[in-house]
Amino acid sequence: MKTLNEVDQALANQLIDVRRNLHREPELAYEEFKTTAKLREWLTHASIHILDVPLQTGLIAEIGQGNGPVVAIRCDIDALPIEEQTGLPFASEIPGKMHACGHDFHTATILGAALLLKARESELPGKVRVLFQPAEETGHGAESVLASGGLKGVDAIFGLHNSPDLPTGAFGTRTGALTAGVDRFEITIKGVGAHAATPEKGVDSIVTAAQIITALQTIVSRQNSTTEPVVLSVTRINGGFTWNVLPEKVELEGTVRTYNEEIRGQIPIQMTRIIEGIAAAAGAEAKLHWYPGPPATINHDEWADFTKEVASDAGYIVHDIPPQMGGEDFSFYLQQIPGAFVNIGSGPAYALHHPRFDVDEAAILPAAKYFALLAEQALVKLQVKA
């Protein structure tokens, strides 16, 4: 491993301290008040201008001068409702809350990029908006940022996620769909309760639920093209309260993932047809409740290729990775602003959202340098295009 010079080592240590500070005090979506206050203090100490936008948590800073192009770089700052089991000396001090998705890594990275960009502010051919976004884990935090007006005038936007599937020093992205559209559903099935010994006197909501669960898989296997990936998972079943009673009601919950917006729009229609048809055949009632989440993250080809070029120049081993069925609300930005979302290798570890998840902190400084370089090079590219 290359030895860091004194300046780089100091910045690396600073960013690791930032990451550990955030890791100790994780905050859930829309509760990131302490996190926001810390970021405000760190940015103010570095004389980085913070925009006055109507966000309760999270913030947007701006670096640069003049009327040139505007580029945005984004991280997310919220944690998850998970009890940490890492045993790290800087493990979460908040019971039941943990940075199990690496948003502390993301935040330290983008803060580092901001510090590096601030040192070159007079040389930037435009402005960089630095976005510390709240509530990514809800799937809708990006919408609150867009509604705030804090990204008006942005010409290109870039974001990151750490990847435990990539080793430290590796980089991955792709043109087109990178992450899937994510929707949640609930199904309420109402039958008629009865004694388990005399099921003919009731309407069995559990048998009806079982038939619905099985039949829903025909949406994937028989109602959509085999060339278009779709995942439909029932993840929760709640019904009954004792061993000898057929319950009146069963609740199901789950998620649907796909990259294709047309298919995404058809799935609740297909589900409703199956659910209501099976329920009617059983003499029961059933209703679908649909909760749309973020759409698929569709990278813009030009900018995805550009991120890979800059990553190669920065010394990363670049991978063209396959699309992922996880979700990411960065997709809302890409619906309105050209740009790309990338993965930064954070070393082999437990999977995202695991209570023992951790990152390789040696990946923070290179990622910060990369995003500073990416933002500056994107400004140059936009200036030339203009």
N, C-alpha and C positions, 0 to 999 in steps of 0.2 A: 504494500500500500504506500502511495506517495506521501511523504511527510509534508504537513502543512507548514507554510511560513507563519511568522509570528502574528501578522495581521489576520490571516485566515483562521488561525487557531483561536484567536481572541473572539472572532465573530462566531465560529463554530460553538465555542463554549457558551457564548451569550445566548445563542438560539437553542441550545440544549437546555439551558436554564429556563428559558421561556417555555419550552415544551413541557418540562417537568413541573413548572409552576402551574400551568394550565391543567396538567394531568392530575395534580393533587386535588384540584377544586373543579371537577366537571359540573357543567350545568346543562339541563335539558333544554329542548327547543322552547324559544320565547322566554326562557328564564335566565338568559346569559348576561345578567346585569353586571356581575363581578368581572366576567370575562371581558365585556365591553369596556368597563372602567379601566381594567389593566391595559387593554390595547390603546385606549385613549391616552393613558399616561405614557406608555412606551413611545407612541407616535409623537406626542407633544414634546417629550424629552429630546426627540431627534429633529424637532422643528419641522415636522411633516404636517402639512395643512389637512385638516379634517373638514369635510363638507358638512354643511348644515342641512341634513335631510331628515324627514320624519320617520325615523326608525326607532322603535322602542329598545331593541337590542341589535347588536351588530353596528357597523359603521362603514363609511366609505372615505378614504383619504385620496388626496391628489398630489402628484409630483410632476413638476414641469412648468414651463412658461410659454407664453405666446399663443398663437392661433393655429398651430399645426394640428395634425391628426391626434385622435385620442384612442388609447388602447386600455382595456381593463384586464386585470388579473384577479382571480377570485379564489378564496378559500372558504370553508365552512367551519363554524365554531362550536356547534352543539354536541353534546354527549348522548349516551344511551342509558336507559333504565336497567343496567346490568350490574350485579355485584362482582367487583373485581376479585380475581383469584391469582394474580401474577406474583404476589409476594415481593414486588419491587419496593425499594426503599422510598420511592416517591409515589407509591400507589394511591389511589383515590382515598381521600379522607371523608368523602360523602357517602354514607351507606346507600347501597342500591343504585349508585350512579357511577359511570365509568366512560372514559374515552376508549371505547372498544372498537371504534372504526377509524381511529387515527386522525381525527379532526384537529387534535393538538399538534400533530406532525404537520398537517396542512397549514395551520395558523402560524407556526414557527417559520415554516418555509416562506410563506408570502410576506410575513413581517421582515424576514431577512432580505427578501427581494426588494422590499420598500426601502430598507436602509441602504442597500447597494445603489439603488436608483437615485436616492436622495444625494448620495455622494457625487453623482454625475448629473445632477439636475440641470446645470447650466448648459450641458452638452446635448440634452435630449431634444430631438426634433419634433416635439409635441408634448402631450401630457399622458400620464399613466394614472388611471383610477385604480385604487387598491381596495378591493372589496372583501370585507370580513362579514360573511353572510350568516344570519341566524337560521335556525330551524330547518336545516337540510333534511334531517331525519323524518320530518313530517311530510316531505315531498312537495311542500308548498312555500318554503321560505323564500325562494327566488321570486315568487310572484309578489311578495311584499316589497322586495327591493325594486322590482320594476315599477310597482305602483308609486314608490317614493319619488320617482323621477331622477334618482341618483345616477342612472346610466344614460341619460339623454346625451346625445352627441357622440356616443362611443362608436368607433368604426370597426373594432375587432375585440373579441373577448376570449380569454383562455382560462382554463381551470384544471385542477389536478385531483387525483386520488392516489393514495399510496396503494401498492399492490404486494401482498405477501406471496403472491404467485410468481413474482419476479425478483431476482436477487438484487442486492444493492449494486448500483452501477448500471442497471438495465432500465430501459424506457420503452413504453408501449403505447401505441394508439393505432387508429385506422381511419380511412375515409369512410363516409357513410355512417350507418348505425353502430354505435359503440355500446350503449346500454339500452335496455328495453323500456317500453311503456309499462307502467305499473298501476294496476287498478285493484281495489279491494272490494269484496262482495260479502254480503250476509244473506242468508236464506232462512226465512221463518216458515216452518211447516206446522200446521195445526190440524190435529186429528180429533178423535174422541177418546178420552181416557177409559180404561177398563181394567178389570182384574186380568192378570196374566193367564189365568186358567180358562178364561172365557173371552178370547180375543174377538170372537164374532159379535160381541156386544159393543165393541168400540170400533174406532178407525185407527189403525196402527201407524203412528207418526214415525216410529223408528224404522219399520220396514219401508215406508215411503221414502224416508231420508236415504236409506241404503240404496234404493233403486235410483234415486236422483243422483247420488254420488257416482255410481257406476255409469249412468247414462251421460253425465256431463263430459266424460272422457271421449265420447263420440264426436264432440265438437272439435277436438284436436285431431282425432284419427279419421273421421269420416265427413266432416263438414267444412274443412279448410284444406288448402293445398298442402301437400307434403313438402313442398319447397319453401313454405313460409313457416318459420318456427313459432309455435304457440305453446305456452305452458299454462295449464289450468290446474291449480292445486287446492283441494279442500284441506284446511289446516286445523280446523277446530270443529268438534261435535259436542253439543251440550243438550242432553235430554234425559229425563228420568231422575228419580230420587230414591228408588228402592228396587229390590230384586223381583217383586211379584206384582208390579203395577205397570201397565202400559201407559206411558205419559201422554198427556194431551198435546204437548208442544215439543218440538226439537228445533234447535238453532244450529246452522252451519255457517262457517266463515272460511274465507280463502282469498286467493289472489290469482290474477290473470296477467301474463307477461307476453308481449309480442312487440315486434319492431314495425309492423305495418299498420298505419293509422286507419286504413279502410277496414281491415280485419278487426282491429280494435273496436271500431264502431259497431260491427255486426255481432260481436260475441254476446253482449247483454241481451240482444234480441233472440239469439239462438238459445241462450240459457233460459230465458223466460218461457220460450216455447216448450222446452223440455220439462222445466220445473212445474209449470202449470198443467201440462198434459199428464204427467205421471201422477200429480196430486189429484187431478180430477178423476183419473181412472181408479184411484184408491178410495175416492170419496172424501179426500182431505182437501185442505186449502194450503197454498204455498205462495210466498211472495219473495221476489228478488229485490234486495236493496243494493244499489251500485254506487261505489265511491271512487270516482276517477282520481288518479294520481298523476304524476308527471308523465309526459309523453316520452317516446324514445329519444335518446341523445343522438342527434344526427350531426356528425362533424361535417363541416364544409370542406370539400376536397382540397381546395387550394391551401387553406390554413392548416389542415391536418398534415399535408405534405410538408408545409413550412415548419411545423413543430418538430417533425422528424429530422429535417435538415439541420435545424438549430441544435437539436439534441446530439446529433452526430458530431457537429462542430464542438459541442461542449464536452465530448468525451464519453457520452453514454453509448452502451450497446443497444441499438435500436431494434425493436421488434414490431412487426405488423401483426397485432394481436386479433384474435377472433372476437366477434360480438359477444357481449355478456348479458345474461338475463337479469342481473341486478338493475336497480333503478337509480336515477340521479336527477335532481331537479335543476341542474345546470342546463338541462334540455330546454327549459323555458327561455333562457337567454338566447340559445341558438335558434329559437324560432323567430327572434327579432333582430339579432345581431350576428354577423358572420364570425366564425371562430372555431375553436376546437377544444376538446377535453382530452387529457392525457393521463396515463398511469406512470407513476414513478416507483421503481422497485424498492421495497422497504425490507427486504431480506426474508428468508424462509421463517415462518412463524405460524401460530394458530390463525385460523380463518378470521376474517372480519366478523365482528359482533360476538366473538367468543370471549368468555370471561378471563381467559389467559392471553388474550391478544397483546402483542407488543410490536414495536418497530425498531429497526436498526438506526440509532441516532446518527451514525456516520453518514446516513443518506440525506440529512437535513441541509447541510451547507451546500453540497453540489446542487440540490434541488433549488435552493434559494438563488444561487448563481445562475442556474439555468433560466429561472423565470425572470430575473433581471435582464439577462441577455435576450430572452425571447421578446420581452416587452420593448426593449430598445430597438431590436432588429425589425420588429413588426412596425414600429413607428417609421423607420427608414424605408421599409417596403411601401407603406401607405403614402409617404411623402413622394416617393418616386412615381407611384401610380397616379398621384394627383397632378 
